[in-house]
Amino acid sequence: MEEATQQKNQEPVKPEEKKVRFNVMPQEFRAISPKAKIPKKFIFAAAGAGILVIAIIIGVVVFNSGKENKIIVETSTEPTETVVEKPQEPTASTSTGLFTPAEEPVQVSPTPEEPIGTLVQGNDSDADGLSDKEEAIFQTDTTRPDTDSDGFLDGNEVFNLYNPAAVAPVGLLESGIAKLYRNATEGYSIFYPSLWSTSSTSNTSMVSFLSGESESINITVVEAPEAITLRSWYISEYPDKDINNLQSYTNKQGYRGLQDTDRLNTYIKEGNKVFIINYSLGVTNKIWYRRLYDMMLNSLKLE
């Protein structure tokens, strides 16, 4: 009986332990569900993925809007190019307009300059025919009328195209005091001082030899009918000028022409061309380069 009683007492105990075990196990499993954080991570991951998708969509929208801006910029560039091209048309017509006046010196003769006040000869300290400024150009002594003591005045030697400072007869070109200017287009050559510079129009119909001050010597070539005389041409070109103020002129090369009484403008006609050699005083009334002008005239050769 005691054993039976013990068994009875034991039998209910064991189930209770088992029940406790079975009852505890569900509680443990139940405890897992509130502690489970993995689903939240997935939720955050899903939320992050959603945000990423939204960001991508926004980026696409911004990119597309950027493309639209580029298209607008390109569209605005096209009219700019058109505006650049349009001014080119007047530029071409302007250059054509500029080209026509460049030819005018060939057809229109320059008006002879009127001297500023009474003309005065530049100082000639040794009375050798060269002004003191010309003495510097031709490298002669302002106190000696015959620098090289060869029996010829310095001014006479320059007039005849010789170097007045050389003992033996030496030309101005050979000594380097003068240079040769050749105009193949208009067909002439001429001496000019080495210390002077030159300037010309694009078609070389007018050439200036510049002293470095206001004075210059200029050569202009104009066309004229071959059949008319130089006097007839002058009257037709300068109807307001008195033909009686011109005198006959012949240079050392034998070319004949006309020269005004002031000896500042010389005209020589050859074929259908008139060569106008002008001594421009600029802003002065003092003639410093009379003999130099004569030298250049005497060196003129027509080709």
CYANA upper distance limits for C-alpha pairs under 8 A (distance plus 0.5 A):
  1 MET  CA      5 THR  CA      6.30
  2 GLU  CA      6 GLN  CA      6.45
  3 GLU  CA      7 GLN  CA      6.45
  4 ALA  CA      8 LYS  CA      6.52
  5 THR  CA      9 ASN  CA      6.49
  6 GLN  CA     10 GLN  CA      6.33
  7 GLN  CA     11 GLU  CA      6.28
  8 LYS  CA     12 PRO  CA      7.19
  9 ASN  CA     13 VAL  CA      7.15
 10 GLN  CA     14 LYS  CA      6.77
 11 GLU  CA     15 PRO  CA      7.21
 12 PRO  CA     16 GLU  CA      6.80
 13 VAL  CA     17 GLU  CA      6.84
 14 LYS  CA     18 LYS  CA      6.65
 15 PRO  CA     19 LYS  CA      6.28
 16 GLU  CA     20 VAL  CA      6.43
 17 GLU  CA     21 ARG  CA      6.61
 18 LYS  CA     22 PHE  CA      6.50
 19 LYS  CA     23 ASN  CA      6.14
 20 VAL  CA     24 VAL  CA      6.30
 21 ARG  CA     25 MET  CA      6.63
 22 PHE  CA     26 PRO  CA      7.29
 23 ASN  CA     27 GLN  CA      7.19
 24 VAL  CA     28 GLU  CA      6.80
 25 MET  CA     29 PHE  CA      6.78
 26 PRO  CA     30 ARG  CA      6.33
 27 GLN  CA     31 ALA  CA      6.41
 28 GLU  CA     32 ILE  CA      6.98
 29 PHE  CA     33 SER  CA      7.60
 30 ARG  CA     34 PRO  CA      7.97
 31 ALA  CA     35 LYS  CA      7.12
 32 ILE  CA     36 ALA  CA      6.42
 37 LYS  CA     41 LYS  CA      7.14
 38 ILE  CA     42 PHE  CA      6.93
 39 PRO  CA     43 ILE  CA      6.65
 40 LYS  CA     44 PHE  CA      6.64
 41 LYS  CA     45 ALA  CA      6.45
 42 PHE  CA     46 ALA  CA      6.43
 43 ILE  CA     47 ALA  CA      6.52
 44 PHE  CA     48 GLY  CA      6.43
 45 ALA  CA     49 ALA  CA      6.52
 46 ALA  CA     50 GLY  CA      6.60
 47 ALA  CA     51 ILE  CA      6.69
 48 GLY  CA     52 LEU  CA      6.55
 49 ALA  CA     53 VAL  CA      6.62
 50 GLY  CA     54 ILE  CA      6.69
 51 ILE  CA     55 ALA  CA      6.54
 52 LEU  CA     56 ILE  CA      6.58
 53 VAL  CA     57 ILE  CA      6.69
 54 ILE  CA     58 ILE  CA      6.66
 55 ALA  CA     59 GLY  CA      6.53
 56 ILE  CA     60 VAL  CA      6.62
 57 ILE  CA     61 VAL  CA      6.74
 58 ILE  CA     62 VAL  CA      6.64
 59 GLY  CA     63 PHE  CA      6.45
 60 VAL  CA     64 ASN  CA      6.52
 61 VAL  CA     65 SER  CA      6.60
 62 VAL  CA     66 GLY  CA      6.60
 63 PHE  CA     67 LYS  CA      6.80
 64 ASN  CA     68 GLU  CA      6.83
 65 SER  CA     69 ASN  CA      6.83
 66 GLY  CA     70 LYS  CA      6.76
 67 LYS  CA     71 ILE  CA      6.70
 68 GLU  CA     72 ILE  CA      6.73
 69 ASN  CA     73 VAL  CA      6.73
 70 LYS  CA     74 GLU  CA      6.65
 71 ILE  CA     75 THR  CA      6.54
 72 ILE  CA     76 SER  CA      6.66
 73 VAL  CA     77 THR  CA      6.70
 74 GLU  CA     78 GLU  CA      7.08
 75 THR  CA     79 PRO  CA      7.99
 76 SER  CA     80 THR  CA      7.37
 77 THR  CA     81 GLU  CA      7.01
 78 GLU  CA     82 THR  CA      7.04
 79 PRO  CA     83 VAL  CA      6.70
 80 THR  CA     84 VAL  CA      6.85
 81 GLU  CA     85 GLU  CA      6.75
 82 THR  CA     86 LYS  CA      6.71
 83 VAL  CA     87 PRO  CA      7.39
 84 VAL  CA     88 GLN  CA      7.56
 85 GLU  CA     89 GLU  CA      7.89
 86 LYS  CA     90 PRO  CA      8.16
 87 PRO  CA     91 THR  CA      6.75
 88 GLN  CA     92 ALA  CA      6.70
 89 GLU  CA     93 SER  CA      6.92
 90 PRO  CA     94 THR  CA      6.29
 91 THR  CA     95 SER  CA      6.65
 92 ALA  CA     96 THR  CA      6.79
 93 SER  CA     97 GLY  CA      6.67
 94 THR  CA     98 LEU  CA      6.69
 95 SER  CA     99 PHE  CA      6.66
 96 THR  CA    100 THR  CA      7.14
 97 GLY  CA    101 PRO  CA      7.70
 98 LEU  CA    102 ALA  CA      7.14
 99 PHE  CA    103 GLU  CA      7.40
100 THR  CA    104 GLU  CA      7.33
101 PRO  CA    105 PRO  CA      8.29
102 ALA  CA    201 THR  CA      7.83
102 ALA  CA    202 SER  CA      7.64
102 ALA  CA    203 ASN  CA      7.78
103 GLU  CA    107 GLN  CA      7.70
103 GLU  CA    203 ASN  CA      7.96
104 GLU  CA    108 VAL  CA      6.15
105 PRO  CA    109 SER  CA      6.90
105 PRO  CA    110 PRO  CA      7.92
105 PRO  CA    205 SER  CA      7.07
105 PRO  CA    206 MET  CA      7.58
105 PRO  CA    220 THR  CA      7.84
105 PRO  CA    221 VAL  CA      8.05
105 PRO  CA    222 VAL  CA      7.20
106 VAL  CA    205 SER  CA      6.61
106 VAL  CA    220 THR  CA      8.40
106 VAL  CA    221 VAL  CA      6.67
106 VAL  CA    222 VAL  CA      4.89
106 VAL  CA    223 GLU  CA      6.60
107 GLN  CA    222 VAL  CA      6.05
107 GLN  CA    223 GLU  CA      6.45
108 VAL  CA    222 VAL  CA      7.41
109 SER  CA    220 THR  CA      8.38
109 SER  CA    222 VAL  CA      6.90
109 SER  CA    237 GLU  CA      7.43
110 PRO  CA    220 THR  CA      8.29
111 THR  CA    238 TYR  CA      8.18
112 PRO  CA    265 ASN  CA      7.48
112 PRO  CA    278 ASN  CA      8.32
113 GLU  CA    280 SER  CA      7.75
115 PRO  CA    119 LEU  CA      7.34
115 PRO  CA    281 LEU  CA      7.99
115 PRO  CA    285 ASN  CA      6.97
116 ILE  CA    283 VAL  CA      7.87
116 ILE  CA    284 THR  CA      7.26
116 ILE  CA    285 ASN  CA      5.79
117 GLY  CA    285 ASN  CA      6.86
118 THR  CA    285 ASN  CA      7.13
119 LEU  CA    285 ASN  CA      5.62
119 LEU  CA    286 LYS  CA      6.37
119 LEU  CA    287 ILE  CA      7.48
120 VAL  CA    285 ASN  CA      6.68
120 VAL  CA    286 LYS  CA      5.11
120 VAL  CA    287 ILE  CA      6.51
121 GLN  CA    286 LYS  CA      6.08
121 GLN  CA    287 ILE  CA      5.32
121 GLN  CA    288 TRP  CA      7.04
122 GLY  CA    131 SER  CA      6.23
122 GLY  CA    132 ASP  CA      7.97
122 GLY  CA    286 LYS  CA      6.16
122 GLY  CA    287 ILE  CA      5.72
122 GLY  CA    288 TRP  CA      5.07
122 GLY  CA    289 TYR  CA      8.43
123 ASN  CA    131 SER  CA      5.91
123 ASN  CA    132 ASP  CA      6.41
123 ASN  CA    288 TRP  CA      8.08
124 ASP  CA    128 ASP  CA      7.68
124 ASP  CA    129 GLY  CA      7.52
124 ASP  CA    130 LEU  CA      6.59
124 ASP  CA    131 SER  CA      4.79
124 ASP  CA    132 ASP  CA      5.87
124 ASP  CA    142 THR  CA      8.27
125 SER  CA    131 SER  CA      7.88
125 SER  CA    132 ASP  CA      7.07
125 SER  CA    142 THR  CA      6.57
125 SER  CA    143 THR  CA      7.10
126 ASP  CA    142 THR  CA      6.35
126 ASP  CA    143 THR  CA      5.68
126 ASP  CA    144 ARG  CA      6.45
126 ASP  CA    145 PRO  CA      5.87
127 ALA  CA    145 PRO  CA      6.92
128 ASP  CA    144 ARG  CA      8.37
128 ASP  CA    145 PRO  CA      5.00
128 ASP  CA    146 ASP  CA      7.74
128 ASP  CA    153 LEU  CA      6.06
128 ASP  CA    154 ASP  CA      6.25
128 ASP  CA    155 GLY  CA      6.01
129 GLY  CA    153 LEU  CA      7.95
129 GLY  CA    154 ASP  CA      7.37
129 GLY  CA    155 GLY  CA      4.78
129 GLY  CA    156 ASN  CA      7.60
129 GLY  CA    291 ARG  CA      7.55
130 LEU  CA    134 GLU  CA      6.07
130 LEU  CA    135 GLU  CA      6.51
130 LEU  CA    154 ASP  CA      7.44
130 LEU  CA    155 GLY  CA      5.60
130 LEU  CA    291 ARG  CA      6.83
131 SER  CA    135 GLU  CA      6.74
131 SER  CA    288 TRP  CA      6.44
131 SER  CA    289 TYR  CA      7.59
132 ASP  CA    136 ALA  CA      7.23
132 ASP  CA    142 THR  CA      6.78
132 ASP  CA    288 TRP  CA      8.39
133 LYS  CA    137 ILE  CA      7.21
133 LYS  CA    288 TRP  CA      6.99
133 LYS  CA    289 TYR  CA      8.13
134 GLU  CA    138 PHE  CA      6.69
134 GLU  CA    288 TRP  CA      7.65
134 GLU  CA    289 TYR  CA      6.91
134 GLU  CA    291 ARG  CA      8.35
134 GLU  CA    292 LEU  CA      7.65
135 GLU  CA    139 GLN  CA      6.24
135 GLU  CA    140 THR  CA      5.51
135 GLU  CA    141 ASP  CA      7.11
135 GLU  CA    142 THR  CA      6.72
136 ALA  CA    140 THR  CA      7.03
137 ILE  CA    177 ILE  CA      8.04
137 ILE  CA    193 PRO  CA      7.67
137 ILE  CA    195 LEU  CA      7.49
138 PHE  CA    163 ASN  CA      7.83
138 PHE  CA    164 PRO  CA      7.72
138 PHE  CA    165 ALA  CA      8.02
138 PHE  CA    177 ILE  CA      6.86
139 GLN  CA    165 ALA  CA      7.07
140 THR  CA    147 THR  CA      6.39
140 THR  CA    154 ASP  CA      8.09
140 THR  CA    164 PRO  CA      7.33
140 THR  CA    165 ALA  CA      6.16
141 ASP  CA    145 PRO  CA      7.99
141 ASP  CA    147 THR  CA      6.31
145 PRO  CA    153 LEU  CA      6.16
145 PRO  CA    154 ASP  CA      6.50
146 ASP  CA    150 ASP  CA      7.55
146 ASP  CA    151 GLY  CA      7.28
146 ASP  CA    152 PHE  CA      6.63
146 ASP  CA    153 LEU  CA      5.33
146 ASP  CA    154 ASP  CA      5.85
146 ASP  CA    164 PRO  CA      8.03
147 THR  CA    153 LEU  CA      8.43
147 THR  CA    154 ASP  CA      7.13
147 THR  CA    164 PRO  CA      7.08
147 THR  CA    165 ALA  CA      6.12
148 ASP  CA    164 PRO  CA      6.95
148 ASP  CA    165 ALA  CA      5.58
148 ASP  CA    166 ALA  CA      6.25
148 ASP  CA    167 VAL  CA      5.61
149 SER  CA    167 VAL  CA      7.71
150 ASP  CA    167 VAL  CA      6.90
152 PHE  CA    156 ASN  CA      7.09
152 PHE  CA    157 GLU  CA      7.13
153 LEU  CA    157 GLU  CA      7.00
153 LEU  CA    164 PRO  CA      8.27
154 ASP  CA    158 VAL  CA      6.91
154 ASP  CA    164 PRO  CA      5.45
154 ASP  CA    165 ALA  CA      8.25
155 GLY  CA    159 PHE  CA      6.68
155 GLY  CA    164 PRO  CA      8.16
155 GLY  CA    291 ARG  CA      7.31
156 ASN  CA    160 ASN  CA      6.82
157 GLU  CA    161 LEU  CA      6.75
157 GLU  CA    162 TYR  CA      5.45
157 GLU  CA    163 ASN  CA      6.98
157 GLU  CA    164 PRO  CA      5.99
158 VAL  CA    162 TYR  CA      5.82
158 VAL  CA    163 ASN  CA      6.90
158 VAL  CA    164 PRO  CA      6.90
158 VAL  CA    172 LEU  CA      8.37
158 VAL  CA    291 ARG  CA      7.79
158 VAL  CA    292 LEU  CA      8.05
158 VAL  CA    295 MET  CA      6.74
159 PHE  CA    291 ARG  CA      7.03
159 PHE  CA    292 LEU  CA      8.21
159 PHE  CA    294 ASP  CA      6.71
159 PHE  CA    295 MET  CA      5.42
159 PHE  CA    298 ASN  CA      7.89
160 ASN  CA    252 LYS  CA      8.34
160 ASN  CA    295 MET  CA      7.52
160 ASN  CA    298 ASN  CA      7.99
161 LEU  CA    171 GLY  CA      6.47
161 LEU  CA    172 LEU  CA      6.28
161 LEU  CA    295 MET  CA      6.83
161 LEU  CA    298 ASN  CA      8.23
161 LEU  CA    299 SER  CA      7.77
162 TYR  CA    169 PRO  CA      7.22
162 TYR  CA    170 VAL  CA      6.24
162 TYR  CA    171 GLY  CA      4.81
162 TYR  CA    172 LEU  CA      5.69
163 ASN  CA    169 PRO  CA      7.78
163 ASN  CA    170 VAL  CA      6.09
163 ASN  CA    171 GLY  CA      5.94
163 ASN  CA    172 LEU  CA      5.46
163 ASN  CA    175 SER  CA      7.36
163 ASN  CA    177 ILE  CA      8.11
166 ALA  CA    170 VAL  CA      6.89
170 VAL  CA    174 GLU  CA      7.01
170 VAL  CA    175 SER  CA      7.10
171 GLY  CA    175 SER  CA      6.78
172 LEU  CA    176 GLY  CA      6.80
172 LEU  CA    177 ILE  CA      5.94
172 LEU  CA    178 ALA  CA      5.85
173 LEU  CA    177 ILE  CA      6.80
173 LEU  CA    178 ALA  CA      5.54
173 LEU  CA    179 LYS  CA      6.37
173 LEU  CA    180 LEU  CA      7.76
173 LEU  CA    191 PHE  CA      8.36
176 GLY  CA    194 SER  CA      7.59
177 ILE  CA    193 PRO  CA      6.73
177 ILE  CA    194 SER  CA      6.08
177 ILE  CA    195 LEU  CA      8.48
178 ALA  CA    191 PHE  CA      6.60
178 ALA  CA    192 TYR  CA      5.91
178 ALA  CA    193 PRO  CA      4.93
178 ALA  CA    194 SER  CA      5.33
179 LYS  CA    191 PHE  CA      6.04
179 LYS  CA    192 TYR  CA      5.97
179 LYS  CA    193 PRO  CA      6.67
179 LYS  CA    194 SER  CA      6.02
180 LEU  CA    189 SER  CA      7.35
180 LEU  CA    190 ILE  CA      6.27
180 LEU  CA    191 PHE  CA      5.17
180 LEU  CA    192 TYR  CA      7.00
181 TYR  CA    189 SER  CA      5.96
181 TYR  CA    190 ILE  CA      5.81
181 TYR  CA    191 PHE  CA      6.59
181 TYR  CA    192 TYR  CA      7.64
182 ARG  CA    187 GLY  CA      8.28
182 ARG  CA    188 TYR  CA      6.52
182 ARG  CA    189 SER  CA      4.66
182 ARG  CA    190 ILE  CA      7.07
183 ASN  CA    187 GLY  CA      6.18
183 ASN  CA    188 TYR  CA      5.91
183 ASN  CA    189 SER  CA      6.49
183 ASN  CA    204 THR  CA      7.98
184 ALA  CA    188 TYR  CA      7.17
185 THR  CA    204 THR  CA      7.72
186 GLU  CA    204 THR  CA      8.04
186 GLU  CA    205 SER  CA      7.35
186 GLU  CA    221 VAL  CA      7.63
187 GLY  CA    302 LEU  CA      6.43
187 GLY  CA    303 GLU  CA      5.33
188 TYR  CA    300 LEU  CA      7.55
188 TYR  CA    301 LYS  CA      6.03
188 TYR  CA    302 LEU  CA      4.83
188 TYR  CA    303 GLU  CA      5.72
189 SER  CA    299 SER  CA      8.35
189 SER  CA    300 LEU  CA      6.31
189 SER  CA    301 LYS  CA      5.84
189 SER  CA    302 LEU  CA      7.13
189 SER  CA    303 GLU  CA      8.12
190 ILE  CA    296 MET  CA      6.79
190 ILE  CA    297 LEU  CA      8.20
190 ILE  CA    299 SER  CA      5.86
190 ILE  CA    300 LEU  CA      5.04
190 ILE  CA    301 LYS  CA      6.98
191 PHE  CA    295 MET  CA      8.25
191 PHE  CA    296 MET  CA      5.97
191 PHE  CA    299 SER  CA      6.23
191 PHE  CA    300 LEU  CA      7.67
192 TYR  CA    196 TRP  CA      7.77
192 TYR  CA    209 PHE  CA      7.77
192 TYR  CA    296 MET  CA      6.75
195 LEU  CA    211 SER  CA      8.26
196 TRP  CA    209 PHE  CA      6.98
196 TRP  CA    210 LEU  CA      6.02
196 TRP  CA    211 SER  CA      5.69
196 TRP  CA    212 GLY  CA      7.35
197 SER  CA    209 PHE  CA      6.26
197 SER  CA    210 LEU  CA      5.72
197 SER  CA    211 SER  CA      7.55
197 SER  CA    212 GLY  CA      8.19
198 THR  CA    207 VAL  CA      7.53
198 THR  CA    208 SER  CA      6.08
198 THR  CA    209 PHE  CA      5.10
198 THR  CA    210 LEU  CA      6.47
199 SER  CA    207 VAL  CA      6.22
199 SER  CA    208 SER  CA      5.59
199 SER  CA    209 PHE  CA      7.08
199 SER  CA    210 LEU  CA      8.10
200 SER  CA    204 THR  CA      5.94
200 SER  CA    205 SER  CA      8.09
200 SER  CA    206 MET  CA      6.14
200 SER  CA    207 VAL  CA      4.73
200 SER  CA    208 SER  CA      6.56
201 THR  CA    205 SER  CA      7.00
201 THR  CA    206 MET  CA      6.22
201 THR  CA    207 VAL  CA      7.23
205 SER  CA    219 ILE  CA      8.46
205 SER  CA    220 THR  CA      6.24
205 SER  CA    221 VAL  CA      5.83
205 SER  CA    222 VAL  CA      7.97
206 MET  CA    218 ASN  CA      7.56
206 MET  CA    219 ILE  CA      6.12
206 MET  CA    220 THR  CA      4.86
206 MET  CA    221 VAL  CA      7.01
207 VAL  CA    218 ASN  CA      6.16
207 VAL  CA    219 ILE  CA      5.80
207 VAL  CA    220 THR  CA      7.09
208 SER  CA    216 SER  CA      7.01
208 SER  CA    217 ILE  CA      6.32
208 SER  CA    218 ASN  CA      4.82
208 SER  CA    219 ILE  CA      6.98
209 PHE  CA    216 SER  CA      6.02
209 PHE  CA    217 ILE  CA      5.68
209 PHE  CA    218 ASN  CA      6.63
210 LEU  CA    215 GLU  CA      7.24
210 LEU  CA    216 SER  CA      5.15
210 LEU  CA    217 ILE  CA      7.28
211 SER  CA    215 GLU  CA      6.33
211 SER  CA    216 SER  CA      6.19
214 SER  CA    281 LEU  CA      7.11
214 SER  CA    282 GLY  CA      5.24
214 SER  CA    283 VAL  CA      6.65
214 SER  CA    284 THR  CA      7.98
215 GLU  CA    279 TYR  CA      8.07
215 GLU  CA    280 SER  CA      6.03
215 GLU  CA    281 LEU  CA      5.16
215 GLU  CA    282 GLY  CA      5.64
215 GLU  CA    283 VAL  CA      8.37
215 GLU  CA    284 THR  CA      8.49
216 SER  CA    279 TYR  CA      6.68
216 SER  CA    280 SER  CA      5.75
216 SER  CA    281 LEU  CA      7.34
216 SER  CA    282 GLY  CA      8.02
217 ILE  CA    277 ILE  CA      7.62
217 ILE  CA    278 ASN  CA      6.14
217 ILE  CA    279 TYR  CA      5.06
217 ILE  CA    280 SER  CA      6.43
217 ILE  CA    293 TYR  CA      7.86
218 ASN  CA    276 ILE  CA      8.41
218 ASN  CA    277 ILE  CA      6.22
218 ASN  CA    278 ASN  CA      5.63
218 ASN  CA    279 TYR  CA      7.01
218 ASN  CA    280 SER  CA      7.89
219 ILE  CA    275 PHE  CA      7.30
219 ILE  CA    276 ILE  CA      6.05
219 ILE  CA    277 ILE  CA      5.10
219 ILE  CA    278 ASN  CA      6.90
220 THR  CA    275 PHE  CA      6.47
220 THR  CA    276 ILE  CA      5.63
220 THR  CA    277 ILE  CA      7.17
221 VAL  CA    273 LYS  CA      7.05
221 VAL  CA    274 VAL  CA      6.22
221 VAL  CA    275 PHE  CA      5.30
221 VAL  CA    276 ILE  CA      6.79
222 VAL  CA    273 LYS  CA      6.20
222 VAL  CA    274 VAL  CA      5.88
222 VAL  CA    275 PHE  CA      7.31
223 GLU  CA    272 ASN  CA      6.21
223 GLU  CA    273 LYS  CA      5.13
223 GLU  CA    274 VAL  CA      6.79
224 ALA  CA    228 ILE  CA      8.32
224 ALA  CA    233 TRP  CA      7.70
224 ALA  CA    272 ASN  CA      5.43
224 ALA  CA    273 LYS  CA      5.98
224 ALA  CA    274 VAL  CA      7.07
225 PRO  CA    272 ASN  CA      5.87
225 PRO  CA    273 LYS  CA      8.45
226 GLU  CA    271 GLY  CA      5.72
226 GLU  CA    272 ASN  CA      4.82
226 GLU  CA    273 LYS  CA      8.15
228 ILE  CA    232 SER  CA      6.75
228 ILE  CA    233 TRP  CA      7.10
229 THR  CA    233 TRP  CA      6.72
230 LEU  CA    234 TYR  CA      6.66
230 LEU  CA    257 GLY  CA      7.92
230 LEU  CA    258 LEU  CA      8.42
230 LEU  CA    267 TYR  CA      8.45
230 LEU  CA    268 ILE  CA      8.05
230 LEU  CA    269 LYS  CA      6.60
230 LEU  CA    274 VAL  CA      8.42
231 ARG  CA    235 ILE  CA      6.78
231 ARG  CA    243 ILE  CA      8.13
232 SER  CA    236 SER  CA      6.80
233 TRP  CA    237 GLU  CA      6.60
234 TYR  CA    238 TYR  CA      6.30
234 TYR  CA    239 PRO  CA      8.36
234 TYR  CA    243 ILE  CA      8.17
235 ILE  CA    239 PRO  CA      5.76
235 ILE  CA    241 LYS  CA      8.06
235 ILE  CA    243 ILE  CA      7.36
242 ASP  CA    246 LEU  CA      8.40
245 ASN  CA    260 ASP  CA      6.22
245 ASN  CA    261 THR  CA      6.38
246 LEU  CA    258 LEU  CA      6.47
246 LEU  CA    259 GLN  CA      5.81
246 LEU  CA    260 ASP  CA      4.87
246 LEU  CA    261 THR  CA      6.61
247 GLN  CA    258 LEU  CA      5.98
247 GLN  CA    259 GLN  CA      5.81
247 GLN  CA    260 ASP  CA      6.66
247 GLN  CA    261 THR  CA      7.35
248 SER  CA    256 ARG  CA      7.91
248 SER  CA    257 GLY  CA      6.48
248 SER  CA    258 LEU  CA      5.19
248 SER  CA    259 GLN  CA      6.79
249 TYR  CA    256 ARG  CA      6.13
249 TYR  CA    257 GLY  CA      5.51
249 TYR  CA    258 LEU  CA      5.63
249 TYR  CA    259 GLN  CA      6.48
249 TYR  CA    266 THR  CA      8.44
250 THR  CA    254 GLY  CA      6.39
250 THR  CA    255 TYR  CA      5.99
250 THR  CA    256 ARG  CA      4.85
250 THR  CA    257 GLY  CA      6.70
251 ASN  CA    255 TYR  CA      6.10
251 ASN  CA    256 ARG  CA      7.24
251 ASN  CA    297 LEU  CA      6.90
251 ASN  CA    298 ASN  CA      5.43
251 ASN  CA    300 LEU  CA      8.43
252 LYS  CA    298 ASN  CA      5.31
252 LYS  CA    299 SER  CA      7.68
253 GLN  CA    298 ASN  CA      6.99
253 GLN  CA    299 SER  CA      7.70
253 GLN  CA    300 LEU  CA      7.72
253 GLN  CA    301 LYS  CA      7.28
255 TYR  CA    268 ILE  CA      7.57
256 ARG  CA    268 ILE  CA      6.67
256 ARG  CA    269 LYS  CA      8.27
257 GLY  CA    266 THR  CA      7.61
257 GLY  CA    267 TYR  CA      5.86
257 GLY  CA    268 ILE  CA      4.81
257 GLY  CA    269 LYS  CA      7.13
258 LEU  CA    266 THR  CA      6.25
258 LEU  CA    267 TYR  CA      5.62
258 LEU  CA    268 ILE  CA      7.13
259 GLN  CA    263 ARG  CA      6.51
259 GLN  CA    264 LEU  CA      8.10
259 GLN  CA    265 ASN  CA      6.25
259 GLN  CA    266 THR  CA      4.85
259 GLN  CA    267 TYR  CA      6.77
260 ASP  CA    264 LEU  CA      7.16
260 ASP  CA    265 ASN  CA      6.27
260 ASP  CA    266 THR  CA      7.25
264 LEU  CA    278 ASN  CA      6.26
264 LEU  CA    279 TYR  CA      5.41
264 LEU  CA    280 SER  CA      7.82
265 ASN  CA    276 ILE  CA      7.55
265 ASN  CA    277 ILE  CA      6.34
265 ASN  CA    278 ASN  CA      5.05
265 ASN  CA    279 TYR  CA      6.88
266 THR  CA    276 ILE  CA      6.32
266 THR  CA    277 ILE  CA      5.65
266 THR  CA    278 ASN  CA      6.93
267 TYR  CA    274 VAL  CA      7.23
267 TYR  CA    275 PHE  CA      6.22
267 TYR  CA    276 ILE  CA      5.26
267 TYR  CA    277 ILE  CA      6.99
268 ILE  CA    274 VAL  CA      6.20
268 ILE  CA    275 PHE  CA      5.64
268 ILE  CA    276 ILE  CA      7.17
269 LYS  CA    273 LYS  CA      6.32
269 LYS  CA    274 VAL  CA      4.83
269 LYS  CA    275 PHE  CA      6.65
270 GLU  CA    274 VAL  CA      6.87
270 GLU  CA    275 PHE  CA      8.43
277 ILE  CA    297 LEU  CA      8.28
279 TYR  CA    293 TYR  CA      7.49
281 LEU  CA    285 ASN  CA      7.01
281 LEU  CA    286 LYS  CA      7.96
281 LEU  CA    287 ILE  CA      7.62
289 TYR  CA    293 TYR  CA      6.58
290 ARG  CA    294 ASP  CA      6.92
291 ARG  CA    295 MET  CA      6.62
292 LEU  CA    296 MET  CA      6.80
293 TYR  CA    297 LEU  CA      6.76
294 ASP  CA    298 ASN  CA      6.67
295 MET  CA    299 SER  CA      6.80
296 MET  CA    300 LEU  CA      6.90
